[in-house]
Amino acid sequence: MGGGSSRLVCPQDYDESKFKKILLLYDKLDKNGDHTVDENELSAISQLHVKNELNKLENMKKPLVNEKHQSIVKMEADLEIKIKELRDNINIMKEQLNNNTKHKLEIIENDIKNLKNLSEEERNKKFKNAITDKKNQIEFWKFFEYMKTRTDDIPNISF
């Protein structure tokens, strides 16, 4: 480096002793002071440079693997939370379905009970309401709609 090193000043935000070490290494690298690097000057420092690069790359692997592991753990935890939420939602839906079905079955059972307990007069009135209009007159198309799925019952009807 020759006389050039005396002009170099340590930056204010850098350690003075470390700066001096860098200057000494620079002077050793440029033994002949020509500011060019030849193969002889590079040998020792290039070996250290490659070693440092290898260390840097090796040091990058562990955090990357750890980050991957942490991401997988988080994904699995999120999955477990979502599975639990789905199970909870399904359980709620099943409970609602059970309650709804139970309610409908109660209504049907109640209707069955009521129909079984109808008097003859009440049965006649129920059937009459199914086939007559507001004026209490039999209406063919109402009668047709009622009977179209019950034609197998016709032979059982006697007057």
Backbone as a printed PyTorch tensor [residue, N CA C, xyz], in Angstrom:
tensor([[[   0.8320,   -1.1690,    0.0000],
         [   0.0000,    0.0000,    0.0000],
         [   0.8860,    1.2450,    0.0000]],

        [[   2.0830,    1.0810,    0.4240],
         [   3.0190,    2.1920,    0.3910],
         [   2.5830,    3.2990,    1.3150]],

        [[   2.7900,    4.4910,    0.9070],
         [   2.4650,    5.6630,    1.7080],
         [   0.9910,    5.9930,    1.7050]],

        [[   0.1640,    5.2740,    0.9350],
         [  -1.2580,    5.5830,    0.8030],
         [  -2.0500,    5.3050,    2.0510]],

        [[  -1.5920,    4.4350,    2.9280],
         [  -2.3830,    4.0530,    4.0960],
         [  -2.5120,    5.1980,    5.0900]],

        [[  -1.5930,    6.1670,    5.0690],
         [  -1.6660,    7.2730,    6.0210],
         [  -2.8300,    8.2060,    5.6950]],

        [[  -3.3160,    8.1800,    4.4860],
         [  -4.4350,    9.0490,    4.0940],
         [  -5.7820,    8.4440,    4.4490]],

        [[  -5.8310,    7.1540,    4.7120],
         [  -7.0970,    6.5070,    5.0190],
         [  -7.4720,    6.7560,    6.4680]],

        [[  -8.7330,    7.1510,    6.7010],
         [  -9.2070,    7.5060,    8.0360],
         [ -10.3510,    6.5720,    8.4140]],

        [[ -10.3210,    6.1180,    9.6270],
         [ -11.3610,    5.2150,   10.1300],
         [ -12.7100,    5.9390,   10.1460]],

        [[ -13.7410,    5.3220,    9.6320],
         [ -15.0870,    5.9270,    9.6990],
         [ -15.4960,    6.1350,   11.1610]],

        [[ -16.2700,    7.1680,   11.4140],
         [ -16.6470,    7.5330,   12.7850],
         [ -17.4230,    6.4200,   13.4930]],

        [[ -18.2190,    5.6700,   12.7650],
         [ -19.0680,    4.6440,   13.3980],
         [ -18.4160,    3.2570,   13.3960]],

        [[ -17.0500,    3.2110,   13.2500],
         [ -16.3710,    1.9170,   13.2090],
         [ -15.2530,    1.8820,   14.2440]],

        [[ -14.9490,    0.6870,   14.7440],
         [ -13.9170,    0.4800,   15.7650],
         [ -12.5250,    0.7560,   15.1780]],

        [[ -11.7940,    1.6340,   15.8340],
         [ -10.4620,    2.0540,   15.3580],
         [  -9.4840,    0.8780,   15.2970]],

        [[  -9.5150,   -0.0140,   16.2800],
         [  -8.5590,   -1.1220,   16.3000],
         [  -8.8570,   -2.1080,   15.1530]],

        [[ -10.1270,   -2.3220,   14.8740],
         [ -10.4920,   -3.2110,   13.7580],
         [ -10.0850,   -2.5830,   12.4320]],

        [[ -10.2200,   -1.2720,   12.3290],
         [  -9.8280,   -0.5670,   11.1100],
         [  -8.3310,   -0.7070,   10.8640]],

        [[  -7.5330,   -0.6120,   11.9290],
         [  -6.0740,   -0.7590,   11.8020],
         [  -5.7120,   -2.1690,   11.3420]],

        [[  -6.4420,   -3.1840,   11.8440],
         [  -6.1890,   -4.5680,   11.4100],
         [  -6.4630,   -4.7160,    9.9170]],

        [[  -7.5340,   -4.0620,    9.4500],
         [  -7.8670,   -4.1280,    8.0190],
         [  -6.7700,   -3.4510,    7.1950]],

        [[  -6.2580,   -2.3230,    7.6670],
         [  -5.1680,   -1.6210,    6.9620],
         [  -3.9170,   -2.4930,    6.8780]],

        [[  -3.5680,   -3.1720,    7.9720],
         [  -2.3970,   -4.0440,    7.9660],
         [  -2.5670,   -5.1880,    6.9800]],

        [[  -3.7560,   -5.7860,    6.9610],
         [  -4.0070,   -6.8790,    6.0250],
         [  -3.9360,   -6.3750,    4.5830]],

        [[  -4.4810,   -5.2060,    4.3610],
         [  -4.4330,   -4.6090,    3.0260],
         [  -2.9820,   -4.4010,    2.6000]],

        [[  -2.1750,   -3.8990,    3.5230],
         [  -0.7570,   -3.6910,    3.2140],
         [  -0.0740,   -5.0210,    2.9010]],

        [[  -0.4170,   -6.0810,    3.6340],
         [   0.1840,   -7.3920,    3.3700],
         [  -0.2620,   -7.9240,    2.0160]],

        [[  -1.5270,   -7.6920,    1.6730],
         [  -2.0680,   -8.1720,    0.4000],
         [  -1.4120,   -7.4290,   -0.7660]],

        [[  -1.1110,   -6.1970,   -0.5600],
         [  -0.4800,   -5.3760,   -1.6050],
         [   0.9580,   -5.0760,   -1.1980]],

        [[   1.7460,   -6.1760,   -1.0170],
         [   3.1270,   -6.0570,   -0.5270],
         [   3.9630,   -5.0900,   -1.3450]],

        [[   3.8180,   -5.1780,   -2.6460],
         [   4.7000,   -4.3600,   -3.4900],
         [   4.1460,   -2.9530,   -3.7230]],

        [[   2.9680,   -2.6360,   -3.2020],
         [   2.4340,   -1.2770,   -3.2570],
         [   1.9150,   -0.8480,   -4.6060]],

        [[   1.6800,   -1.7890,   -5.4990],
         [   1.2400,   -1.3950,   -6.8410],
         [  -0.2870,   -1.3580,   -6.9910]],

        [[  -1.0340,   -1.6120,   -5.9450],
         [  -2.5050,   -1.6060,   -5.9150],
         [  -3.1240,   -2.6220,   -6.8660]],

        [[  -2.3640,   -3.6130,   -7.2440],
         [  -2.9000,   -4.7270,   -8.0380],
         [  -2.6570,   -5.9900,   -7.2470]],

        [[  -3.5500,   -6.9360,   -7.4350],
         [  -3.4630,   -8.1840,   -6.6830],
         [  -2.9770,   -9.2640,   -7.6370]],

        [[  -1.8320,   -9.8890,   -7.3060],
         [  -1.3830,  -11.0030,   -8.1330],
         [  -1.6230,  -12.3060,   -7.3900]],

        [[  -1.4480,  -13.4090,   -8.0610],
         [  -1.7530,  -14.7250,   -7.5100],
         [  -0.9860,  -15.0070,   -6.2210]],

        [[   0.2360,  -14.5990,   -6.1520],
         [   1.0460,  -14.8410,   -4.9520],
         [   0.4630,  -14.1170,   -3.7320]],

        [[  -0.0240,  -12.9180,   -3.9330],
         [  -0.5960,  -12.1400,   -2.8400],
         [  -1.9610,  -12.6960,   -2.3940]],

        [[  -2.6730,  -13.3640,   -3.3010],
         [  -4.0290,  -13.8380,   -3.0240],
         [  -4.0980,  -15.1510,   -2.2660]],

        [[  -3.1190,  -15.9630,   -2.3340],
         [  -3.1960,  -17.3310,   -1.8530],
         [  -3.7410,  -17.4590,   -0.4270]],

        [[  -3.1300,  -16.7990,    0.5240],
         [  -3.5260,  -16.9710,    1.9230],
         [  -4.9210,  -16.4060,    2.1950]],

        [[  -5.1540,  -15.2140,    1.7060],
         [  -6.4440,  -14.5800,    2.0070],
         [  -7.5930,  -15.2210,    1.2300]],

        [[  -7.3310,  -15.7170,    0.0230],
         [  -8.4070,  -16.3460,   -0.7520],
         [  -8.8510,  -17.6390,   -0.0810]],

        [[  -7.8870,  -18.3350,    0.5210],
         [  -8.2280,  -19.5580,    1.2440],
         [  -9.1400,  -19.2150,    2.4320]],

        [[  -8.8130,  -18.1740,    3.1470],
         [  -9.6350,  -17.7200,    4.2630],
         [ -10.9950,  -17.2220,    3.7700]],

        [[ -10.9770,  -16.5020,    2.6330],
         [ -12.2270,  -15.9830,    2.0570],
         [ -13.1820,  -17.1350,    1.7220]],

        [[ -12.6940,  -18.1660,    1.0810],
         [ -13.5250,  -19.3180,    0.7100],
         [ -14.0140,  -20.0170,    1.9710]],

        [[ -13.1100,  -20.1610,    2.9660],
         [ -13.5140,  -20.7910,    4.2310],
         [ -14.6380,  -19.9930,    4.8860]],

        [[ -14.5140,  -18.6620,    4.8750],
         [ -15.5540,  -17.8030,    5.4590],
         [ -16.8770,  -17.9230,    4.6850]],

        [[ -16.7760,  -17.9850,    3.3770],
         [ -17.9910,  -18.1480,    2.5590],
         [ -18.6680,  -19.4830,    2.8490]],

        [[ -17.8510,  -20.5400,    2.9840],
         [ -18.4040,  -21.8570,    3.3190],
         [ -19.0870,  -21.8190,    4.6870]],

        [[ -18.4090,  -21.1950,    5.6580],
         [ -19.0120,  -21.0660,    6.9990],
         [ -20.3220,  -20.2910,    6.9300]],

        [[ -20.3210,  -19.2280,    6.1570],
         [ -21.5270,  -18.4060,    6.0130],
         [ -22.6660,  -19.2380,    5.4230]],

        [[ -22.3550,  -20.0020,    4.3960],
         [ -23.3790,  -20.8530,    3.7710],
         [ -23.8340,  -21.9550,    4.7220]],

        [[ -22.9030,  -22.5820,    5.4210],
         [ -23.2600,  -23.6110,    6.4020],
         [ -24.1510,  -23.0210,    7.4870]],

        [[ -23.8240,  -21.8000,    7.9220],
         [ -24.6140,  -21.1430,    8.9680],
         [ -26.0100,  -20.7620,    8.4860]],

        [[ -26.1910,  -20.6560,    7.1790],
         [ -27.5070,  -20.3370,    6.6160],
         [ -28.4350,  -21.5490,    6.6270]],

        [[ -27.8470,  -22.7460,    6.6500],
         [ -28.6530,  -23.9640,    6.5680],
         [ -29.5010,  -24.1930,    7.8140]],

        [[ -28.8990,  -24.0860,    8.9830],
         [ -29.6080,  -24.4010,   10.2240],
         [ -30.8430,  -23.5120,   10.4350]],

        [[ -30.7070,  -22.1790,   10.2990],
         [ -31.9110,  -21.3440,   10.4630],
         [ -32.9950,  -21.6790,    9.4280]],

        [[ -32.5660,  -22.0200,    8.2320],
         [ -33.5260,  -22.3760,    7.1830],
         [ -34.2830,  -23.6460,    7.5550]],

        [[ -33.5560,  -24.6440,    8.0380],
         [ -34.1870,  -25.8960,    8.4720],
         [ -35.0860,  -25.6330,    9.6730]],

        [[ -34.6240,  -24.8130,   10.6160],
         [ -35.4370,  -24.4740,   11.7880],
         [ -36.7110,  -23.7290,   11.3830]],

        [[ -36.5610,  -22.7970,   10.4580],
         [ -37.7180,  -22.0370,    9.9740],
         [ -38.7260,  -22.9650,    9.3120]],

        [[ -38.2160,  -23.9100,    8.5060],
         [ -39.1050,  -24.8880,    7.8620],
         [ -39.8240,  -25.7050,    8.9260]],

        [[ -39.0720,  -26.1670,    9.9090],
         [ -39.6650,  -26.9760,   10.9870],
         [ -40.7430,  -26.1770,   11.7280]],

        [[ -40.4460,  -24.9250,   12.0660],
         [ -41.4130,  -24.0860,   12.7750],
         [ -42.6620,  -23.8480,   11.9160]],

        [[ -42.4630,  -23.6670,   10.6160],
         [ -43.6090,  -23.4700,    9.7190],
         [ -44.4890,  -24.7110,    9.6800]],

        [[ -43.8590,  -25.8710,    9.6310],
         [ -44.6200,  -27.1270,    9.6080],
         [ -45.3720,  -27.3050,   10.9220]],

        [[ -44.7020,  -27.0230,   12.0390],
         [ -45.3580,  -27.1390,   13.3470],
         [ -46.5630,  -26.2030,   13.4040]],

        [[ -46.3960,  -24.9710,   12.9120],
         [ -47.4980,  -24.0060,   12.9040],
         [ -48.6220,  -24.4930,   11.9950]],

        [[ -48.2830,  -24.9950,   10.8090],
         [ -49.3080,  -25.5110,    9.8910],
         [ -50.1000,  -26.6400,   10.5430]],

        [[ -49.3780,  -27.5380,   11.2100],
         [ -50.0500,  -28.6680,   11.8680],
         [ -50.9250,  -28.1790,   13.0230]],

        [[ -50.4510,  -27.1870,   13.7590],
         [ -51.2630,  -26.6270,   14.8540],
         [ -52.5140,  -25.9530,   14.2930]],

        [[ -52.3330,  -25.1910,   13.2130],
         [ -53.4850,  -24.5520,   12.5580],
         [ -54.4680,  -25.5970,   12.0500]],

        [[ -53.9310,  -26.6780,   11.5040],
         [ -54.7870,  -27.7590,   11.0210],
         [ -55.5990,  -28.3540,   12.1650]],

        [[ -54.9460,  -28.5910,   13.2940],
         [ -55.6500,  -29.1520,   14.4590],
         [ -56.7560,  -28.2080,   14.9340]],

        [[ -56.4650,  -26.9160,   14.9240],
         [ -57.4790,  -25.9250,   15.3220],
         [ -58.6630,  -25.9790,   14.3530]],

        [[ -58.3540,  -26.0290,   13.0550],
         [ -59.4300,  -26.0670,   12.0550],
         [ -60.2230,  -27.3650,   12.1490]],

        [[ -59.5410,  -28.4720,   12.4110],
         [ -60.2390,  -29.7540,   12.5820],
         [ -61.1680,  -29.6710,   13.7850]],

        [[ -60.6760,  -29.0960,   14.8740],
         [ -61.5110,  -28.9490,   16.0730],
         [ -62.7150,  -28.0600,   15.7810]],

        [[ -62.4820,  -26.9530,   15.0700],
         [ -63.5910,  -26.0580,   14.7160],
         [ -64.6170,  -26.7880,   13.8550]],

        [[ -64.1280,  -27.5650,   12.8750],
         [ -65.0390,  -28.3280,   12.0170],
         [ -65.8250,  -29.3480,   12.8360]],

        [[ -65.1330,  -30.0500,   13.7380],
         [ -65.8250,  -31.0250,   14.5870],
         [ -66.8840,  -30.3380,   15.4430]],

        [[ -66.5100,  -29.2070,   16.0150],
         [ -67.4670,  -28.4620,   16.8390],
         [ -68.6730,  -28.0290,   16.0090]],

        [[ -68.4090,  -27.5220,   14.7970],
         [ -69.5010,  -27.0960,   13.9190],
         [ -70.3810,  -28.2790,   13.5270]],

        [[ -69.7550,  -29.4010,   13.2140],
         [ -70.5240,  -30.6000,   12.8540],
         [ -71.3620,  -31.0560,   14.0460]],

        [[ -70.7900,  -31.0330,   15.2280],
         [ -71.5470,  -31.4280,   16.4230],
         [ -72.7430,  -30.5080,   16.6520]],

        [[ -72.5470,  -29.2210,   16.4360],
         [ -73.6560,  -28.2690,   16.5670],
         [ -74.7210,  -28.5680,   15.5170]],

        [[ -74.2870,  -28.8030,   14.2760],
         [ -75.2300,  -29.1040,   13.1950],
         [ -75.9800,  -30.4090,   13.4740]],

        [[ -75.2800,  -31.3980,   14.0020],
         [ -75.9300,  -32.6690,   14.3440],
         [ -76.9610,  -32.4630,   15.4480]],

        [[ -76.6020,  -31.6680,   16.4370],
         [ -77.5280,  -31.3860,   17.5340],
         [ -78.7660,  -30.6520,   17.0140]],

        [[ -78.5370,  -29.6790,   16.1250],
         [ -79.6620,  -28.9500,   15.5320],
         [ -80.5450,  -29.8890,   14.7060]],

        [[ -79.9180,  -30.7790,   13.9440],
         [ -80.6700,  -31.7350,   13.1330],
         [ -81.4660,  -32.6780,   14.0340]],

        [[ -80.8330,  -33.1490,   15.1050],
         [ -81.5320,  -34.0170,   16.0540],
         [ -82.7430,  -33.3070,   16.6540]],

        [[ -82.5360,  -32.0660,   17.0850],
         [ -83.6370,  -31.3000,   17.6740],
         [ -84.7490,  -31.0390,   16.6660]],

        [[ -84.3590,  -30.6810,   15.4530],
         [ -85.3390,  -30.4030,   14.3940],
         [ -86.1310,  -31.6680,   14.0540]],

        [[ -85.4220,  -32.7750,   13.9130],
         [ -86.0830,  -34.0500,   13.5910],
         [ -86.9990,  -34.4670,   14.7360]],

        [[ -86.5100,  -34.3130,   15.9480],
         [ -87.3230,  -34.6640,   17.1180],
         [ -88.6060,  -33.8370,   17.1260]],

        [[ -88.4750,  -32.5460,   16.8530],
         [ -89.6460,  -31.6590,   16.8320],
         [ -90.6340,  -32.0960,   15.7400]],

        [[ -90.1300,  -32.3830,   14.5500],
         [ -90.9940,  -32.8180,   13.4460],
         [ -91.6720,  -34.1490,   13.7780]],

        [[ -90.9000,  -35.0570,   14.3760],
         [ -91.4920,  -36.3520,   14.7660],
         [ -92.5870,  -36.1650,   15.8150]],

        [[ -92.3780,  -35.2460,   16.7390],
         [ -93.4040,  -34.9640,   17.7370],
         [ -94.6760,  -34.4430,   17.0820]],

        [[ -94.5010,  -33.5550,   16.1010],
         [ -95.6640,  -33.0200,   15.3700],
         [ -96.3940,  -34.1410,   14.6430]],

        [[ -95.6250,  -35.0060,   13.9610],
         [ -96.2330,  -36.1260,   13.2230],
         [ -96.9510,  -37.0610,   14.1900]],

        [[ -96.2960,  -37.3940,   15.2920],
         [ -96.9150,  -38.2760,   16.2890],
         [ -98.1950,  -37.6590,   16.8380]],

        [[ -98.1680,  -36.3770,   17.0600],
         [ -99.3480,  -35.6690,   17.5530],
         [-100.4750,  -35.7190,   16.5120]],

        [[-100.0970,  -35.4960,   15.2180],
         [-101.1000,  -35.5760,   14.1350],
         [-101.6820,  -36.9880,   14.0390]],

        [[-100.8250,  -37.9970,   14.1680],
         [-101.2950,  -39.3930,   14.1250],
         [-102.2790,  -39.6470,   15.2630]],

        [[-101.8880,  -39.2090,   16.4340],
         [-102.7550,  -39.3970,   17.6090],
         [-104.1070,  -38.7080,   17.3950]],

        [[-104.0590,  -37.4680,   16.8900],
         [-105.2980,  -36.7240,   16.6480],
         [-106.1810,  -37.4090,   15.5990]],

        [[-105.5350,  -37.8920,   14.5170],
         [-106.3220,  -38.5670,   13.4690],
         [-106.9410,  -39.8550,   13.9930]],

        [[-106.2260,  -40.5920,   14.7800],
         [-106.7500,  -41.8460,   15.3280],
         [-107.9110,  -41.6080,   16.2870]],

        [[-107.9450,  -40.4470,   16.8940],
         [-108.9700,  -40.1450,   17.8780],
         [-110.1600,  -39.3550,   17.3150]],

        [[-110.1660,  -39.1520,   15.9810],
         [-111.2780,  -38.4120,   15.3830],
         [-112.5670,  -39.2180,   15.4820]],

        [[-113.6350,  -38.5090,   15.7540],
         [-114.9580,  -39.1570,   15.7160],
         [-115.3610,  -39.2990,   14.2540]],

        [[-116.4230,  -40.0500,   14.0190],
         [-116.8920,  -40.2210,   12.6360],
         [-117.2690,  -38.8840,   12.0430]],

        [[-117.9020,  -38.0630,   12.8130],
         [-118.3220,  -36.7360,   12.3430],
         [-117.0940,  -35.8980,   11.9710]],

        [[-116.0440,  -35.9530,   12.8040],
         [-114.8160,  -35.1910,   12.5380],
         [-114.0950,  -35.7210,   11.2980]],

        [[-114.0970,  -37.0590,   11.0970],
         [-113.4940,  -37.6530,    9.8910],
         [-114.2200,  -37.1750,    8.6440]],

        [[-115.5640,  -37.1870,    8.7000],
         [-116.3680,  -36.7410,    7.5540],
         [-116.0590,  -35.2850,    7.2260]],

        [[-116.0070,  -34.4700,    8.2430],
         [-115.7290,  -33.0400,    8.0420],
         [-114.3460,  -32.8540,    7.4280]],

        [[-113.3350,  -33.5950,    7.9070],
         [-111.9600,  -33.4940,    7.3920],
         [-111.9140,  -33.8560,    5.9070]],

        [[-112.5760,  -34.9620,    5.5460],
         [-112.5830,  -35.3750,    4.1410],
         [-113.3420,  -34.3610,    3.2940]],

        [[-114.4700,  -33.8880,    3.7920],
         [-115.2960,  -32.9200,    3.0590],
         [-114.4870,  -31.6560,    2.7860]],

        [[-113.7190,  -31.1890,    3.7870],
         [-112.8810,  -29.9950,    3.6020],
         [-111.8110,  -30.2130,    2.5360]],

        [[-111.3710,  -31.4510,    2.3860],
         [-110.3290,  -31.7560,    1.4030],
         [-110.8400,  -31.6970,   -0.0300]],

        [[-112.1640,  -31.8950,   -0.2400],
         [-112.6640,  -31.9970,   -1.6280],
         [-113.7180,  -30.9510,   -1.9910]],

        [[-114.0570,  -30.0680,   -1.0720],
         [-115.0840,  -29.0690,   -1.3850],
         [-114.4970,  -27.6710,   -1.4080]],

        [[-115.2770,  -26.7640,   -2.0200],
         [-114.8520,  -25.3640,   -2.0770],
         [-115.4060,  -24.6020,   -0.8870]],

        [[-115.2840,  -23.2830,   -0.9100],
         [-115.7270,  -22.4390,    0.2110],
         [-117.2440,  -22.4800,    0.4060]],

        [[-117.9490,  -22.8510,   -0.6590],
         [-119.4120,  -22.9120,   -0.5760],
         [-119.8860,  -24.3030,   -0.1570]],

        [[-118.9210,  -25.1360,    0.2490],
         [-119.2270,  -26.4970,    0.6930],
         [-119.7050,  -27.3950,   -0.4490]],

        [[-119.3360,  -27.0620,   -1.6920],
         [-119.7310,  -27.8550,   -2.8580],
         [-118.5200,  -28.6760,   -3.3080]],

        [[-118.7860,  -29.9400,   -3.6980],
         [-117.7080,  -30.8040,   -4.1680],
         [-117.1410,  -30.2210,   -5.4570]],

        [[-115.8430,  -30.1980,   -5.5350],
         [-115.1570,  -29.6210,   -6.6940],
         [-114.3260,  -30.7280,   -7.3370]],

        [[-114.5930,  -30.9730,   -8.6410],
         [-113.9560,  -32.1130,   -9.2960],
         [-112.4340,  -32.0600,   -9.2010]],

        [[-111.8540,  -30.9210,   -9.5130],
         [-110.3830,  -30.8730,   -9.5660],
         [-109.7610,  -31.0070,   -8.1740]],

        [[-110.3910,  -30.5680,   -7.1620],
         [-109.9130,  -30.8160,   -5.7900],
         [-110.0280,  -32.3070,   -5.4760]],

        [[-111.1790,  -32.8740,   -5.8820],
         [-111.4040,  -34.3030,   -5.6690],
         [-110.3700,  -35.1240,   -6.4480]],

        [[-110.1320,  -34.7090,   -7.7050],
         [-109.1330,  -35.3820,   -8.5430],
         [-107.7520,  -35.3300,   -7.8830]],

        [[-107.2970,  -34.1650,   -7.4310],
         [-105.9910,  -34.0160,   -6.7840],
         [-105.8880,  -34.9030,   -5.5510]],

        [[-106.9790,  -35.0040,   -4.8250],
         [-106.9820,  -35.8380,   -3.6270],
         [-106.8800,  -37.3140,   -3.9880]],

        [[-107.6150,  -37.7380,   -5.0010],
         [-107.7280,  -39.1610,   -5.3430],
         [-106.6290,  -39.6780,   -6.2790]],

        [[-105.9590,  -38.8270,   -6.9920],
         [-105.0290,  -39.3140,   -8.0320],
         [-103.9200,  -40.2130,   -7.4850]],

        [[-103.5670,  -40.0880,   -6.2540],
         [-102.5490,  -40.9730,   -5.6670],
         [-103.1930,  -42.0670,   -4.8160]],

        [[-104.5310,  -42.1140,   -4.8270],
         [-105.2340,  -43.0790,   -3.9780],
         [-106.1730,  -43.9910,   -4.7760]],

        [[-105.9070,  -44.1620,   -6.0240],
         [-106.8250,  -44.9740,   -6.8710],
         [-106.9160,  -46.4230,   -6.4060]],

        [[-105.9000,  -46.9080,   -5.7140],
         [-105.9460,  -48.2790,   -5.1850],
         [-106.9910,  -48.4080,   -4.0660]],

        [[-107.3610,  -47.2750,   -3.4830],
         [-108.3730,  -47.2960,   -2.4130],
         [-109.8140,  -47.3570,   -2.9660]],

        [[-110.0160,  -47.0250,   -4.2170],
         [-111.3730,  -46.9440,   -4.7760],
         [-112.1630,  -48.2430,   -4.5970]],

        [[-111.5800,  -49.4220,   -4.8550],
         [-112.3780,  -50.6400,   -4.6570],
         [-112.8170,  -50.8630,   -3.1950]],

        [[-112.1170,  -50.2500,   -2.2320],
         [-112.4340,  -50.4150,   -0.8230],
         [-113.5690,  -49.4830,   -0.3580]],

        [[-113.9930,  -48.5910,   -1.2410],
         [-115.0230,  -47.6180,   -0.8580],
         [-116.3910,  -48.1680,   -1.2650]],

        [[-117.2460,  -48.2680,   -0.3070],
         [-118.6200,  -48.7130,   -0.6300],
         [-119.5960,  -47.6690,   -0.1130]],

        [[-120.6590,  -47.5020,   -0.8780],
         [-121.6960,  -46.5150,   -0.5230],
         [-122.9320,  -47.1870,   -0.0300]]])
